[in-house]
Amino acid sequence: MAKYIGNPDYKHDSKPCLGVLITNLGTPDAPAPSAVRRYLAEFLSDPRVIEVPRLIWWLILHGYILRTRPKHSAKIYKSIWTNEGSPLLSFSGKLAAAIQKELEQRVPGPVRVELAMRYGNPSIRAGLEKLRQANVQRLLVLPLYPQYSATTTASTFDAVADVLKSWRWLPELRMINHYHDDQNYINALADSIRTHWQQRGRGEKLLFSFHGIPKHYFAAGDPYYCECHKTARLVAEVLGLEEGEWLVTFQSRFGPREWLQPYTGVTLQKLAGKGIKNVNVICPGFPADCLETLEEINIQYRALFMACGGEEFNYIPALNDRAPHTDVLSNLIILHCQGWPEVSADWSNDRIDKEINLREQRVQKLRDGEKP
């Protein structure tokens, strides 16, 4: 017989709550080979990420990748590690805390925000368990992936579903699949670029660099490529950029197969070869700075551009936990929670208390052997 997770200490007079699970990709617990190995094993075992026959991939992953890559990757993680730990986890945690405060001020009913990582810690299971203990009866999942991909957003859904299918009392569930063309998000990106230009000067070219995916994923129907281009186009329109002043590129290739092009590294080499001396790079697919932005873009590709003849390379930071980003995501959450009682103007604690008291009375009658 299947076992479903309940709460032996559950009280029927517990007040319901709106839950928001904010998720990001994840990070190793430490910049050490053993921690990186655990992280990569979980990440690269996800069939949404690597669409290769499982037995063949298992042999490649455990026979080669996990034997060679963790030591090298640990050194790279160490180069961006801070006193607060992983930048991605630190920024994501501060962002979730800021959203909690914002929602408490703007949402009439009780709300609980939890942060979880698709891979690593805090896990999605741990985040959902905290929400279950808080008696969340309506759950909104917000993956911090502005552009939808099966490798990210859909994988998050899989992980959430795997946990929820074991719960006795399922919450109402909604999920924000993407927000690549949300006007507030577009404006926040444009404002961050303007601010950077005011402080550091404007480059000859603006590169929008997105994390890549294998080309055959796009050919199979993944909308990620199109959504990346739409985000960049909308930001360029807000900034009033002309064609040729901005480019869309893709980074973070893995494996021998062709990925979405043009590649960021190759593009920077070509720009430098054509005499472009000053570039700006922004990564709109990364809401929080991480290994791919701080090390790959701002260290590796900076060095590549300079070695090829470039003179100035300016990385424009992610939105991270800054106030405009908090506003963007809080607005998005409230929009997607419309119709739920906690965000309704007629929310009444007195009415909820009355309903809870009636429920408790029915439960007590059942315990006493009376008809409810």
C-alpha contacts under 8 A as a table, 3 or more apart, distances in Angstrom:
res1	aa1	res2	aa2	distance
3	K	166	S	7.25
4	Y	166	S	4.93
4	Y	167	W	5.21
4	Y	168	R	5.13
5	I	166	S	5.88
5	I	167	W	4.73
5	I	168	R	5.54
6	G	10	Y	7.96
6	G	167	W	6.56
6	G	168	R	5.56
6	G	169	W	7.48
7	N	10	Y	5.05
7	N	133	Q	7.97
10	Y	14	S	7.68
11	K	14	S	5.55
12	H	356	I	7.30
12	H	359	R	6.69
12	H	360	E	5.81
12	H	363	V	7.45
13	D	356	I	5.08
13	D	357	N	6.53
13	D	359	R	6.89
13	D	360	E	5.65
14	S	135	N	7.10
14	S	356	I	7.33
15	K	135	N	7.00
15	K	352	I	7.63
15	K	353	D	7.80
15	K	356	I	7.22
16	P	110	P	7.90
16	P	134	A	7.92
16	P	135	N	5.43
16	P	136	V	5.79
16	P	137	Q	5.87
17	C	109	G	7.58
17	C	110	P	5.38
17	C	111	V	5.70
17	C	112	R	7.08
17	C	134	A	6.97
17	C	135	N	5.93
17	C	136	V	4.50
17	C	137	Q	5.96
17	C	138	R	6.92
17	C	342	E	7.58
18	L	109	G	7.70
18	L	110	P	6.25
18	L	111	V	4.65
18	L	112	R	6.25
18	L	136	V	5.47
18	L	137	Q	6.37
18	L	138	R	5.04
18	L	139	L	6.16
18	L	140	L	8.00
18	L	342	E	6.46
19	G	111	V	5.76
19	G	112	R	4.89
19	G	113	V	5.96
19	G	114	E	7.79
19	G	131	L	6.24
19	G	136	V	5.42
19	G	137	Q	7.49
19	G	138	R	6.04
19	G	139	L	4.71
19	G	140	L	6.24
20	V	111	V	7.52
20	V	112	R	6.18
20	V	113	V	4.71
20	V	114	E	6.33
20	V	139	L	5.82
20	V	140	L	4.85
20	V	141	V	5.86
20	V	142	L	7.22
21	L	113	V	5.98
21	L	114	E	5.07
21	L	115	L	5.92
21	L	116	A	6.98
21	L	127	G	7.07
21	L	128	L	7.30
21	L	139	L	7.35
21	L	140	L	6.26
21	L	141	V	4.80
21	L	142	L	6.10
22	I	96	A	7.00
22	I	113	V	7.24
22	I	114	E	6.16
22	I	115	L	4.87
22	I	116	A	6.23
22	I	141	V	6.11
22	I	142	L	4.83
22	I	143	P	5.80
22	I	144	L	7.00
23	T	115	L	5.78
23	T	116	A	4.78
23	T	117	M	5.30
23	T	118	R	6.64
23	T	124	I	7.63
23	T	141	V	7.58
23	T	142	L	6.25
23	T	143	P	4.64
23	T	144	L	5.93
23	T	156	T	7.86
24	N	92	S	7.52
24	N	116	A	6.67
24	N	117	M	5.01
24	N	118	R	6.22
24	N	143	P	6.00
24	N	144	L	5.35
24	N	145	Y	7.55
25	L	117	M	5.51
25	L	118	R	5.10
25	L	119	Y	6.19
25	L	152	T	7.52
26	G	88	L	7.54
26	G	89	L	7.34
26	G	117	M	4.73
26	G	118	R	5.82
26	G	119	Y	4.91
26	G	120	G	5.61
26	G	121	N	7.08
27	T	39	Y	6.92
27	T	86	S	6.92
27	T	88	L	7.17
27	T	89	L	7.08
27	T	117	M	7.87
27	T	119	Y	7.02
27	T	120	G	5.98
27	T	121	N	7.47
28	P	31	P	6.84
28	P	35	A	5.54
28	P	36	V	5.28
28	P	38	R	7.56
28	P	39	Y	5.36
28	P	86	S	7.87
28	P	120	G	6.19
28	P	121	N	7.83
29	D	35	A	5.86
29	D	36	V	7.68
29	D	86	S	7.75
29	D	120	G	7.19
29	D	121	N	7.08
30	A	35	A	5.78
30	A	36	V	7.32
30	A	85	G	7.47
30	A	86	S	7.62
31	P	35	A	6.92
31	P	36	V	6.81
31	P	74	A	4.86
31	P	75	K	6.97
31	P	77	Y	5.29
31	P	78	K	5.06
31	P	81	W	7.25
32	A	35	A	5.42
32	A	36	V	6.11
32	A	70	P	7.95
32	A	71	K	7.44
32	A	74	A	5.11
32	A	75	K	7.74
32	A	78	K	7.89
33	P	36	V	5.05
33	P	37	R	5.92
33	P	70	P	4.88
33	P	71	K	4.84
33	P	72	H	7.99
33	P	73	S	7.57
33	P	74	A	5.35
34	S	37	R	5.09
34	S	38	R	6.43
34	S	70	P	7.28
35	A	38	R	5.26
35	A	39	Y	6.31
36	V	39	Y	5.04
36	V	40	L	5.99
36	V	70	P	5.38
36	V	71	K	7.93
36	V	73	S	7.14
36	V	74	A	6.22
37	R	40	L	5.18
37	R	41	A	5.94
37	R	66	L	6.11
37	R	70	P	5.22
38	R	41	A	5.18
38	R	42	E	6.43
39	Y	42	E	5.38
39	Y	43	F	6.12
39	Y	119	Y	6.60
39	Y	120	G	5.83
40	L	43	F	4.93
40	L	44	L	5.65
40	L	45	S	8.00
40	L	66	L	7.41
40	L	70	P	7.74
41	A	44	L	5.51
41	A	45	S	5.90
41	A	61	L	7.78
41	A	66	L	7.05
42	E	45	S	5.31
42	E	46	D	6.78
42	E	119	Y	6.31
42	E	120	G	7.68
43	F	46	D	5.76
43	F	49	V	7.67
43	F	119	Y	5.93
44	L	47	P	7.88
44	L	49	V	6.67
44	L	50	I	6.61
44	L	61	L	7.61
45	S	49	V	7.76
45	S	50	I	7.31
45	S	58	W	7.81
46	D	49	V	5.39
46	D	50	I	6.44
46	D	155	S	7.86
47	P	50	I	5.10
47	P	51	E	5.55
47	P	52	V	7.55
47	P	54	R	7.86
48	R	51	E	6.35
48	R	150	A	6.36
48	R	151	T	4.99
48	R	152	T	7.83
48	R	154	A	7.69
48	R	155	S	5.97
49	V	150	A	7.91
49	V	151	T	4.82
49	V	152	T	7.71
49	V	155	S	7.93
52	V	56	I	7.15
52	V	57	W	5.97
53	P	56	I	5.61
53	P	57	W	6.15
54	R	57	W	5.14
54	R	58	W	5.90
55	L	58	W	5.08
55	L	59	L	6.38
56	I	59	L	5.39
56	I	60	I	6.47
57	W	60	I	5.01
57	W	61	L	5.87
58	W	61	L	5.10
58	W	62	H	5.91
58	W	63	G	7.76
59	L	62	H	5.50
59	L	63	G	5.24
59	L	64	Y	7.74
60	I	63	G	5.20
60	I	64	Y	5.54
60	I	65	I	6.55
61	L	64	Y	5.77
61	L	65	I	4.89
61	L	66	L	5.91
62	H	65	I	6.27
62	H	66	L	5.43
62	H	67	R	6.94
63	G	66	L	7.09
63	G	67	R	6.76
64	Y	67	R	5.23
64	Y	68	T	6.23
65	I	68	T	5.40
65	I	69	R	5.47
66	L	69	R	5.76
66	L	70	P	6.27
67	R	70	P	7.11
68	T	71	K	6.61
68	T	72	H	7.40
69	R	72	H	5.45
69	R	73	S	5.99
70	P	73	S	5.05
70	P	74	A	5.83
71	K	74	A	5.22
71	K	75	K	6.72
72	H	75	K	5.48
72	H	76	I	6.76
73	S	76	I	5.04
73	S	77	Y	6.20
74	A	77	Y	5.08
74	A	78	K	6.08
75	K	78	K	5.05
75	K	79	S	6.48
76	I	79	S	5.25
76	I	80	I	7.17
76	I	291	L	7.86
76	I	295	E	7.22
77	Y	80	I	5.59
77	Y	81	W	6.11
77	Y	291	L	6.63
78	K	81	W	5.04
79	S	295	E	7.52
80	I	86	S	7.78
80	I	87	P	7.46
80	I	291	L	7.04
80	I	294	L	6.74
80	I	295	E	6.72
81	W	84	E	7.90
81	W	85	G	5.64
81	W	86	S	5.45
81	W	87	P	6.61
82	T	85	G	4.96
82	T	86	S	6.47
82	T	87	P	6.74
84	E	87	P	7.44
84	E	90	S	6.45
85	G	89	L	7.50
85	G	90	S	6.81
86	S	89	L	5.30
86	S	90	S	6.06
86	S	290	C	7.76
87	P	90	S	4.99
87	P	91	F	5.92
87	P	288	A	7.91
87	P	289	D	6.45
87	P	290	C	5.77
88	L	91	F	5.40
88	L	92	S	5.95
88	L	288	A	5.74
88	L	289	D	5.71
88	L	290	C	4.84
88	L	291	L	7.91
89	L	92	S	5.10
89	L	93	G	5.91
90	S	93	G	5.22
90	S	94	K	6.30
91	F	94	K	5.25
91	F	95	L	6.08
91	F	288	A	6.01
91	F	289	D	7.40
91	F	320	N	5.67
91	F	321	D	5.82
92	S	95	L	5.01
92	S	96	A	6.13
92	S	115	L	7.55
92	S	288	A	6.47
92	S	320	N	7.18
92	S	321	D	7.12
93	G	96	A	5.17
93	G	97	A	6.23
93	G	115	L	6.66
94	K	97	A	5.12
94	K	98	A	6.16
94	K	321	D	5.94
95	L	98	A	5.11
95	L	99	I	6.20
95	L	320	N	6.93
95	L	321	D	4.47
95	L	322	R	7.70
95	L	326	T	6.54
96	A	99	I	5.07
96	A	100	Q	6.21
96	A	113	V	6.79
96	A	114	E	6.96
96	A	115	L	6.30
97	A	100	Q	5.06
97	A	101	K	6.50
97	A	113	V	7.64
98	A	101	K	5.24
98	A	102	E	6.23
98	A	321	D	7.55
98	A	326	T	6.45
99	I	102	E	4.94
99	I	103	L	6.01
99	I	113	V	7.59
99	I	326	T	5.72
99	I	327	D	7.87
99	I	329	L	7.49
99	I	330	S	6.03
100	Q	103	L	5.30
100	Q	104	E	6.16
100	Q	111	V	7.74
100	Q	112	R	6.89
100	Q	113	V	5.60
101	K	104	E	5.17
101	K	105	Q	6.53
102	E	105	Q	5.33
102	E	106	R	6.38
102	E	326	T	7.74
102	E	327	D	7.88
102	E	330	S	6.90
103	L	106	R	4.99
103	L	107	V	5.37
103	L	111	V	7.21
103	L	330	S	6.62
104	E	107	V	5.67
104	E	108	P	7.63
104	E	110	P	7.38
104	E	111	V	6.75
105	Q	108	P	7.84
107	V	110	P	7.47
107	V	111	V	7.53
107	V	334	I	7.85
107	V	342	E	6.63
107	V	343	V	5.16
107	V	344	S	7.94
108	P	342	E	5.94
108	P	343	V	5.76
108	P	344	S	6.94
108	P	345	A	6.80
108	P	347	W	6.23
109	G	341	P	7.38
109	G	342	E	4.06
109	G	343	V	6.27
109	G	344	S	7.99
109	G	347	W	6.32
109	G	348	S	7.90
109	G	349	N	7.84
110	P	342	E	6.48
111	V	342	E	7.55
112	R	131	L	7.15
112	R	134	A	7.74
112	R	136	V	7.99
114	E	127	G	5.81
114	E	128	L	7.88
114	E	130	K	7.63
114	E	131	L	7.33
115	L	122	P	7.27
115	L	127	G	6.28
116	A	121	N	7.03
116	A	122	P	5.10
116	A	123	S	5.22
116	A	124	I	4.93
116	A	126	A	7.47
116	A	127	G	5.44
117	M	120	G	6.09
117	M	121	N	5.89
117	M	122	P	5.71
117	M	123	S	5.17
117	M	124	I	5.91
118	R	123	S	6.45
118	R	124	I	6.14
118	R	155	S	7.95
118	R	156	T	6.17
118	R	159	A	7.32
119	Y	123	S	6.69
120	G	123	S	5.90
122	P	126	A	6.33
122	P	127	G	6.83
123	S	126	A	5.13
123	S	127	G	6.27
124	I	127	G	5.06
124	I	128	L	6.06
124	I	159	A	6.99
124	I	160	V	6.73
125	R	128	L	5.24
125	R	129	E	6.07
125	R	160	V	7.54
125	R	163	V	6.12
126	A	129	E	5.07
126	A	130	K	6.41
127	G	130	K	5.33
127	G	131	L	6.56
128	L	131	L	5.01
128	L	132	R	6.10
128	L	163	V	7.80
129	E	132	R	4.93
129	E	133	Q	6.17
130	K	133	Q	5.15
130	K	134	A	6.33
131	L	134	A	4.93
131	L	135	N	6.52
131	L	136	V	5.56
132	R	135	N	5.12
132	R	136	V	5.56
133	Q	136	V	7.55
136	V	139	L	6.70
136	V	171	P	6.73
137	Q	170	L	7.40
137	Q	171	P	4.39
137	Q	172	E	6.21
138	R	171	P	5.02
138	R	172	E	4.60
138	R	173	L	6.17
138	R	340	W	7.75
139	L	171	P	6.06
139	L	172	E	5.91
139	L	173	L	4.95
139	L	174	R	6.32
140	L	173	L	6.00
140	L	174	R	4.83
140	L	175	M	5.53
140	L	176	I	7.59
140	L	333	I	7.70
140	L	336	H	7.93
140	L	337	C	7.36
141	V	173	L	7.79
141	V	174	R	6.33
141	V	175	M	4.64
141	V	176	I	6.35
142	L	175	M	6.13
142	L	176	I	5.33
142	L	177	N	7.68
142	L	333	I	7.77
143	P	153	T	6.34
143	P	156	T	7.10
143	P	176	I	7.04
143	P	177	N	7.46
144	L	286	F	7.90
144	L	287	P	6.54
145	Y	148	Y	6.52
145	Y	152	T	7.14
145	Y	153	T	6.72
145	Y	178	H	6.59
145	Y	179	Y	7.94
145	Y	285	G	6.43
145	Y	286	F	7.20
145	Y	287	P	7.48
146	P	178	H	4.99
146	P	179	Y	4.81
146	P	180	H	4.74
146	P	284	P	7.97
146	P	285	G	6.05
146	P	287	P	7.94
147	Q	178	H	5.38
147	Q	179	Y	6.54
147	Q	180	H	5.05
147	Q	224	Y	5.87
147	Q	227	E	5.66
147	Q	228	C	6.28
147	Q	285	G	6.62
148	Y	152	T	7.22
148	Y	153	T	5.89
148	Y	177	N	6.20
148	Y	178	H	5.21
148	Y	180	H	7.92
148	Y	223	P	6.72
148	Y	224	Y	5.45
148	Y	227	E	7.34
149	S	152	T	5.43
149	S	153	T	5.71
149	S	154	A	6.73
149	S	222	D	6.05
149	S	223	P	6.62
149	S	224	Y	5.17
150	A	153	T	5.80
150	A	154	A	4.53
150	A	155	S	6.27
150	A	222	D	6.63
151	T	154	A	6.35
151	T	155	S	5.79
152	T	155	S	5.16
152	T	156	T	6.24
153	T	156	T	5.14
153	T	157	F	6.49
153	T	177	N	6.39
153	T	178	H	7.96
154	A	157	F	5.02
154	A	158	D	6.32
155	S	158	D	5.03
155	S	159	A	6.41
156	T	159	A	5.15
156	T	160	V	6.23
157	F	160	V	5.11
157	F	161	A	6.00
158	D	161	A	5.17
158	D	162	D	6.11
159	A	162	D	5.13
159	A	163	V	6.60
160	V	163	V	5.35
160	V	164	L	6.21
161	A	164	L	5.03
161	A	165	K	5.93
162	D	165	K	5.68
162	D	166	S	7.43
163	V	166	S	5.87
163	V	167	W	7.33
164	L	167	W	5.25
164	L	170	L	6.74
167	W	170	L	6.04
174	R	336	H	7.76
176	I	179	Y	7.63
176	I	336	H	7.37
179	Y	182	D	5.18
179	Y	185	Y	7.58
180	H	185	Y	7.58
180	H	186	I	7.88
180	H	227	E	6.19
180	H	228	C	7.29
180	H	230	K	7.39
180	H	231	T	5.55
181	D	185	Y	7.28
181	D	186	I	6.63
181	D	227	E	7.88
181	D	230	K	6.97
181	D	231	T	5.82
181	D	234	L	7.41
182	D	185	Y	5.31
182	D	186	I	6.25
183	Q	186	I	4.96
183	Q	187	N	6.04
184	N	187	N	5.11
184	N	188	A	6.13
184	N	328	V	5.65
185	Y	188	A	5.12
185	Y	189	L	6.34
185	Y	325	H	7.61
185	Y	328	V	5.83
186	I	189	L	5.26
186	I	190	A	6.24
186	I	231	T	7.07
186	I	234	L	6.74
186	I	235	V	5.63
187	N	190	A	5.01
187	N	191	D	6.02
187	N	235	V	7.18
187	N	238	V	7.32
188	A	191	D	5.11
188	A	192	S	6.20
188	A	319	L	7.81
188	A	324	P	6.19
188	A	325	H	6.91
188	A	328	V	7.68
189	L	192	S	5.17
189	L	193	I	6.37
189	L	235	V	6.93
189	L	284	P	7.35
189	L	319	L	7.39
190	A	193	I	5.16
190	A	194	R	6.25
190	A	235	V	5.66
190	A	236	A	7.82
190	A	238	V	6.69
190	A	239	L	6.34
191	D	194	R	5.03
191	D	195	T	6.08
192	S	195	T	5.14
192	S	196	H	6.17
192	S	316	I	7.63
192	S	319	L	7.51
193	I	196	H	5.09
193	I	197	W	6.19
193	I	316	I	6.81
194	R	197	W	5.08
194	R	198	Q	6.18
194	R	239	L	7.97
195	T	198	Q	5.09
195	T	199	Q	6.28
196	H	199	Q	5.13
196	H	200	R	5.75
196	H	201	G	7.14
196	H	202	R	7.97
196	H	316	I	6.66
197	W	200	R	5.23
197	W	201	G	4.38
197	W	202	R	4.79
198	Q	201	G	5.78
198	Q	202	R	7.69
200	R	314	N	7.99
202	R	280	N	7.34
203	G	206	L	6.71
203	G	278	N	4.84
203	G	279	V	4.59
203	G	280	N	5.46
203	G	314	N	7.93
204	E	245	E	7.08
204	E	276	I	6.87
204	E	277	K	7.44
204	E	278	N	5.49
204	E	279	V	5.68
204	E	280	N	7.80
205	K	244	G	7.91
205	K	245	E	5.26
205	K	246	W	5.60
205	K	247	L	7.58
205	K	276	I	7.92
205	K	278	N	7.09
205	K	279	V	5.01
205	K	280	N	6.28
206	L	245	E	6.38
206	L	246	W	4.61
206	L	247	L	6.39
206	L	279	V	6.06
206	L	280	N	4.85
206	L	281	V	5.83
206	L	282	I	7.65
207	L	246	W	5.74
207	L	247	L	4.91
207	L	248	V	5.93
207	L	249	T	6.86
207	L	279	V	7.44
207	L	280	N	6.17
207	L	281	V	4.69
207	L	282	I	6.30
208	F	232	A	6.44
208	F	246	W	7.47
208	F	247	L	6.07
208	F	248	V	4.81
208	F	249	T	6.13
208	F	281	V	6.09
208	F	282	I	5.22
208	F	283	C	5.73
208	F	284	P	6.86
209	S	248	V	6.01
209	S	249	T	4.77
209	S	250	F	5.31
209	S	251	Q	6.52
209	S	264	T	6.50
209	S	281	V	6.80
209	S	282	I	6.15
209	S	283	C	4.89
209	S	284	P	7.26
210	F	228	C	7.09
210	F	248	V	7.66
210	F	249	T	6.32
210	F	250	F	4.82
210	F	251	Q	6.11
210	F	283	C	5.66
210	F	284	P	6.71
210	F	285	G	5.63
210	F	286	F	7.91
211	H	250	F	5.50
211	H	251	Q	5.01
211	H	252	S	5.80
211	H	285	G	6.97
212	G	250	F	4.94
212	G	251	Q	5.36
212	G	252	S	6.01
212	G	253	R	6.31
212	G	259	W	6.35
212	G	260	L	5.71
213	I	217	Y	6.94
213	I	218	F	7.80
213	I	253	R	7.49
213	I	259	W	5.59
213	I	260	L	6.02
214	P	217	Y	5.57
214	P	218	F	7.25
214	P	257	R	6.85
214	P	258	E	6.06
214	P	259	W	4.02
214	P	260	L	6.11
215	K	218	F	5.36
215	K	219	A	6.43
215	K	258	E	5.92
215	K	259	W	4.56
215	K	260	L	5.04
216	H	219	A	4.74
216	H	220	A	6.08
216	H	259	W	7.83
217	Y	220	A	5.10
217	Y	221	G	6.71
217	Y	222	D	5.81
218	F	221	G	5.29
218	F	222	D	4.59
218	F	223	P	6.56
218	F	224	Y	7.14
218	F	225	Y	6.81
219	A	222	D	7.14
222	D	225	Y	7.61
223	P	226	C	5.58
223	P	227	E	6.27
224	Y	227	E	5.16
224	Y	228	C	6.16
225	Y	228	C	5.29
225	Y	229	H	6.46
225	Y	260	L	7.55
226	C	229	H	5.20
226	C	230	K	6.21
227	E	230	K	4.97
227	E	231	T	6.18
228	C	231	T	5.25
228	C	232	A	6.39
228	C	285	G	7.69
229	H	232	A	5.21
229	H	233	R	6.05
229	H	248	V	6.77
230	K	233	R	5.06
230	K	234	L	6.07
231	T	234	L	5.33
231	T	235	V	6.28
231	T	284	P	7.80
232	A	235	V	5.22
232	A	236	A	6.08
232	A	248	V	7.00
232	A	284	P	7.98
233	R	236	A	5.06
233	R	237	E	6.16
234	L	237	E	5.06
234	L	238	V	6.35
235	V	238	V	5.15
235	V	239	L	6.25
236	A	239	L	5.05
236	A	240	G	6.00
236	A	241	L	5.18
236	A	242	E	7.83
236	A	246	W	7.45
237	E	240	G	4.94
237	E	241	L	6.16
238	V	241	L	7.88
241	L	245	E	6.23
241	L	246	W	7.29
242	E	245	E	5.65
242	E	246	W	7.67
243	E	246	W	6.72
244	G	247	L	7.16
248	V	262	P	7.56
249	T	261	Q	6.47
249	T	262	P	5.14
249	T	263	Y	5.47
249	T	264	T	4.99
249	T	267	T	7.47
250	F	260	L	6.36
250	F	261	Q	6.04
250	F	262	P	6.15
250	F	263	Y	4.86
250	F	264	T	5.26
251	Q	263	Y	5.83
251	Q	264	T	5.32
251	Q	265	G	7.31
252	S	292	E	7.14
252	S	296	E	7.83
253	R	259	W	6.64
260	L	263	Y	7.28
262	P	266	V	7.40
262	P	267	T	6.70
263	Y	266	V	5.43
263	Y	267	T	6.10
264	T	267	T	5.13
264	T	268	L	6.24
265	G	268	L	5.25
265	G	269	Q	6.38
265	G	301	Y	6.24
265	G	304	L	7.47
266	V	269	Q	5.15
266	V	270	K	6.29
267	T	270	K	5.08
267	T	271	L	6.12
268	L	271	L	5.09
268	L	272	A	6.18
268	L	301	Y	7.66
268	L	304	L	7.61
268	L	305	F	5.73
269	Q	272	A	5.29
269	Q	273	G	6.15
269	Q	304	L	7.13
269	Q	305	F	6.02
269	Q	308	C	6.06
270	K	273	G	4.93
270	K	274	K	6.26
271	L	274	K	5.15
271	L	275	G	6.60
271	L	276	I	5.36
272	A	275	G	5.22
272	A	276	I	4.98
272	A	277	K	6.35
272	A	305	F	6.41
272	A	308	C	5.72
272	A	309	G	5.46
272	A	310	G	5.28
273	G	276	I	7.28
273	G	308	C	6.68
273	G	309	G	6.98
275	G	309	G	7.59
275	G	310	G	7.72
276	I	279	V	7.54
276	I	310	G	6.59
277	K	309	G	7.10
277	K	310	G	4.39
277	K	311	E	4.99
277	K	312	E	6.22
278	N	310	G	6.48
278	N	311	E	6.04
278	N	312	E	4.62
278	N	313	F	5.90
278	N	314	N	7.97
279	V	312	E	6.51
279	V	313	F	5.23
279	V	314	N	6.36
280	N	313	F	6.11
280	N	314	N	4.79
280	N	315	Y	5.80
280	N	316	I	6.88
281	V	313	F	7.79
281	V	314	N	6.33
281	V	315	Y	4.87
281	V	316	I	5.96
282	I	315	Y	6.10
282	I	316	I	5.01
282	I	317	P	6.85
282	I	318	A	7.43
283	C	286	F	5.87
283	C	293	T	7.17
283	C	316	I	7.81
283	C	317	P	7.88
283	C	318	A	6.82
284	P	287	P	6.90
284	P	318	A	7.16
286	F	289	D	6.58
286	F	290	C	7.93
286	F	293	T	7.89
286	F	318	A	6.43
287	P	318	A	5.59
287	P	319	L	5.68
287	P	320	N	5.77
288	A	318	A	5.44
288	A	319	L	6.40
288	A	320	N	4.44
288	A	321	D	7.67
289	D	292	E	7.74
289	D	293	T	5.79
289	D	294	L	6.41
289	D	317	P	6.87
289	D	318	A	5.51
289	D	320	N	6.58
290	C	293	T	5.47
290	C	294	L	5.77
290	C	295	E	7.78
291	L	294	L	5.39
291	L	295	E	5.27
291	L	296	E	6.59
292	E	295	E	5.87
292	E	296	E	4.89
292	E	297	I	6.39
293	T	296	E	5.71
293	T	297	I	4.91
293	T	298	N	6.23
294	L	297	I	6.05
294	L	298	N	5.14
294	L	299	I	6.81
295	E	298	N	5.47
295	E	299	I	4.89
295	E	300	Q	6.31
296	E	299	I	5.80
296	E	300	Q	4.95
296	E	301	Y	6.26
297	I	300	Q	5.86
297	I	301	Y	4.98
297	I	302	R	6.52
297	I	315	Y	7.44
298	N	301	Y	6.20
298	N	302	R	5.42
298	N	314	N	7.94
298	N	315	Y	6.06
299	I	302	R	5.23
299	I	303	A	6.11
300	Q	303	A	5.35
300	Q	304	L	6.27
301	Y	304	L	4.80
301	Y	305	F	6.05
302	R	305	F	5.30
302	R	306	M	6.27
302	R	313	F	5.98
303	A	306	M	5.18
303	A	307	A	6.01
304	L	307	A	5.14
304	L	308	C	6.29
305	F	308	C	5.24
305	F	309	G	6.60
305	F	310	G	5.24
305	F	311	E	7.97
305	F	313	F	7.48
306	M	309	G	5.29
306	M	310	G	4.39
306	M	311	E	5.86
306	M	312	E	7.47
306	M	313	F	7.76
307	A	310	G	6.99
310	G	313	F	7.50
317	P	320	N	7.86
319	L	322	R	6.17
319	L	324	P	7.78
319	L	325	H	5.84
320	N	325	H	6.94
321	D	325	H	6.38
321	D	326	T	6.62
322	R	325	H	5.57
322	R	326	T	6.55
323	A	326	T	5.03
323	A	327	D	6.25
324	P	327	D	5.12
324	P	328	V	6.23
325	H	328	V	5.02
325	H	329	L	6.29
326	T	329	L	5.43
326	T	330	S	5.96
327	D	330	S	5.12
327	D	331	N	6.00
328	V	331	N	5.38
328	V	332	L	6.25
329	L	332	L	4.89
329	L	333	I	6.10
330	S	333	I	5.10
330	S	334	I	6.23
331	N	334	I	5.24
331	N	335	L	6.10
332	L	335	L	5.13
332	L	336	H	6.31
333	I	336	H	5.28
333	I	337	C	6.20
334	I	337	C	5.09
334	I	338	Q	6.51
334	I	343	V	7.09
335	L	338	Q	5.65
337	C	340	W	5.80
337	C	343	V	6.82
338	Q	343	V	6.59
338	Q	344	S	7.41
339	G	343	V	7.38
339	G	344	S	6.82
340	W	343	V	5.98
340	W	344	S	6.58
341	P	344	S	5.03
341	P	346	D	7.88
341	P	347	W	6.11
342	E	347	W	6.21
343	V	347	W	7.36
344	S	347	W	5.56
348	S	351	R	5.26
348	S	352	I	6.38
349	N	352	I	5.06
349	N	353	D	6.00
350	D	353	D	5.07
350	D	354	K	6.22
351	R	354	K	5.10
351	R	355	E	6.35
352	I	355	E	5.14
352	I	356	I	6.18
353	D	356	I	5.09
353	D	357	N	6.13
354	K	357	N	5.13
354	K	358	L	6.31
355	E	358	L	5.18
355	E	359	R	6.27
356	I	359	R	5.03
356	I	360	E	6.20
357	N	360	E	5.09
357	N	361	Q	6.19
358	L	361	Q	5.06
358	L	362	R	6.37
359	R	362	R	5.17
359	R	363	V	6.30
360	E	363	V	5.00
360	E	364	Q	6.13
361	Q	364	Q	5.10
361	Q	365	K	6.27
362	R	365	K	5.15
362	R	366	L	6.38
362	R	372	P	4.98
363	V	366	L	5.16
363	V	367	R	6.34
363	V	372	P	7.53
364	Q	367	R	5.00
364	Q	368	D	6.18
365	K	368	D	4.97
365	K	369	G	6.14
365	K	370	E	4.94
365	K	371	K	6.42
365	K	372	P	5.65
366	L	369	G	5.04
366	L	370	E	5.55
366	L	371	K	6.49
366	L	372	P	6.30
367	R	370	E	7.52
